[in-house]
Amino acid sequence: MNRAPAAPAAEVVPAAEVARSATVAPIMSVADLMVLLADCHDAWDMPDRSGDPVDILDHDRQCAELLRRDFPADEELQVAGLVHDIGHKLVVGDDAGHGAHGAAAVRGLLGDRVARLVELHVVAKRYLAATDSVHVAALSESSQRTLVAQGGPMTAAEIAAFERDPEFAAAVALRRADDAGKVVGLAVQPLGSWRPVIERVAAAR
């Protein structure tokens, strides 16, 4: 299901994070995006491999599969899951800014909604850290460490602003899939199977 992008209800992304994204070159074609995603094989969210137990490509595909299972009609959300961590590949080592980097890279190709969901997956982590103690307890050690660099749990004012955002529910769904999609050895669909979905989202932006 493709929807026209809506303006955010409130700004919850740190200004410094947005500024860093300006240095990332836009991805110009589906072919270029497929190459970048393929290059995420054996690339890791943390350069020293102390982060997720699976590489970026495996993690992104697991995330996208979970979203396809739970939201079969929302291809924009699925594709956001597939590309949400490419910022780690684009700017190695900038965990706090990786959502903004990925969003800047895909906005022109995949549209404002996909880009915004990519950007918000870090924001949604901060939201869940402040509102869901069960979720926080289940975070990996790496996710708990990087939460500090990403701004820590939201304040009450930030929580209220984020809950008014038109993409609040989708962003939280993406974040939950993000945290679940880290299973070593899980069989998922090959990257090439996603190309028609990406092409449809790109064509409809």
GIFEN-V596729 format. One record per residue. RES is the residue in three letters. D_LAST is the distance of its C-alpha to the last C-alpha in Angstrom with 2 decimals. Layout:
<<RES | D_LAST> <RES | D_LAST>>
This chain:
<<MET | 11.59> <ASN | 8.10> <ARG | 8.84> <ALA | 8.18> <PRO | 9.05> <ALA | 12.80> <ALA | 15.16> <PRO | 17.40> <ALA | 20.82> <ALA | 22.71> <GLU | 22.66> <VAL | 23.89> <VAL | 22.87> <PRO | 25.89> <ALA | 25.67> <ALA | 27.19> <GLU | 24.48> <VAL | 21.76> <ALA | 24.02> <ARG | 24.46> <SER | 20.76> <ALA | 21.03> <THR | 23.01> <VAL | 20.33> <ALA | 18.91> <PRO | 15.18> <ILE | 14.34> <MET | 13.60> <SER | 13.02> <VAL | 12.86> <ALA | 16.60> <ASP | 17.15> <LEU | 15.49> <MET | 17.69> <VAL | 20.66> <LEU | 20.14> <LEU | 19.95> <ALA | 23.02> <ASP | 24.76> <CYS | 24.50> <HIS | 27.25> <ASP | 30.42> <ALA | 28.65> <TRP | 29.33> <ASP | 28.11> <MET | 31.56> <PRO | 33.21> <ASP | 36.50> <ARG | 35.00> <SER | 36.27> <GLY | 32.96> <ASP | 31.17> <PRO | 33.33> <VAL | 30.63> <ASP | 28.69> <ILE | 25.08> <LEU | 23.81> <ASP | 25.93> <HIS | 24.99> <ASP | 21.20> <ARG | 21.64> <GLN | 23.98> <CYS | 21.65> <ALA | 18.80> <GLU | 21.47> <LEU | 22.72> <LEU | 19.39> <ARG | 18.96> <ARG | 22.54> <ASP | 22.22> <PHE | 18.74> <PRO | 18.30> <ALA | 15.80> <ASP | 13.34> <GLU | 11.59> <GLU | 9.39> <LEU | 12.89> <GLN | 14.43> <VAL | 12.35> <ALA | 13.01> <GLY | 16.56> <LEU | 16.60> <VAL | 15.75> <HIS | 17.28> <ASP | 20.47> <ILE | 19.62> <GLY | 20.78> <HIS | 24.24> <LYS | 24.10> <LEU | 22.70> <VAL | 25.36> <VAL | 28.20> <GLY | 30.22> <ASP | 28.10> <ASP | 27.61> <ALA | 27.17> <GLY | 24.32> <HIS | 22.48> <GLY | 19.74> <ALA | 19.06> <HIS | 19.36> <GLY | 16.85> <ALA | 14.29> <ALA | 15.02> <ALA | 14.70> <VAL | 11.23> <ARG | 9.42> <GLY | 8.74> <LEU | 7.77> <LEU | 6.04> <GLY | 4.88> <ASP | 7.78> <ARG | 8.60> <VAL | 9.17> <ALA | 10.95> <ARG | 12.91> <LEU | 14.06> <VAL | 15.23> <GLU | 17.05> <LEU | 18.52> <HIS | 20.04> <VAL | 22.94> <VAL | 23.30> <ALA | 23.48> <LYS | 26.25> <ARG | 28.22> <TYR | 27.77> <LEU | 29.10> <ALA | 31.84> <ALA | 33.03> <THR | 32.77> <ASP | 33.32> <SER | 36.53> <VAL | 36.25> <HIS | 32.91> <VAL | 34.39> <ALA | 37.43> <ALA | 35.39> <LEU | 33.50> <SER | 34.54> <GLU | 36.91> <SER | 34.31> <SER | 31.79> <GLN | 34.65> <ARG | 35.53> <THR | 32.10> <LEU | 31.62> <VAL | 34.13> <ALA | 32.26> <GLN | 29.05> <GLY | 30.87> <GLY | 32.74> <PRO | 32.52> <MET | 31.02> <THR | 33.43> <ALA | 33.86> <ALA | 32.01> <GLU | 29.00> <ILE | 29.03> <ALA | 29.07> <ALA | 26.20> <PHE | 23.99> <GLU | 24.87> <ARG | 23.58> <ASP | 20.11> <PRO | 17.46> <GLU | 16.28> <PHE | 19.94> <ALA | 20.35> <ALA | 17.34> <ALA | 18.41> <VAL | 21.95> <ALA | 21.08> <LEU | 19.40> <ARG | 22.51> <ARG | 24.88> <ALA | 23.33> <ASP | 23.52> <ASP | 27.20> <ALA | 27.97> <GLY | 26.41> <LYS | 29.29> <VAL | 31.66> <VAL | 33.67> <GLY | 33.94> <LEU | 31.48> <ALA | 30.32> <VAL | 26.56> <GLN | 24.46> <PRO | 24.25> <LEU | 21.29> <GLY | 20.79> <SER | 20.18> <TRP | 16.82> <ARG | 15.49> <PRO | 14.42> <VAL | 12.51> <ILE | 10.73> <GLU | 10.11> <ARG | 8.72> <VAL | 6.21> <ALA | 5.47> <ALA | 5.77> <ALA | 3.80> <ARG | 0.00>>
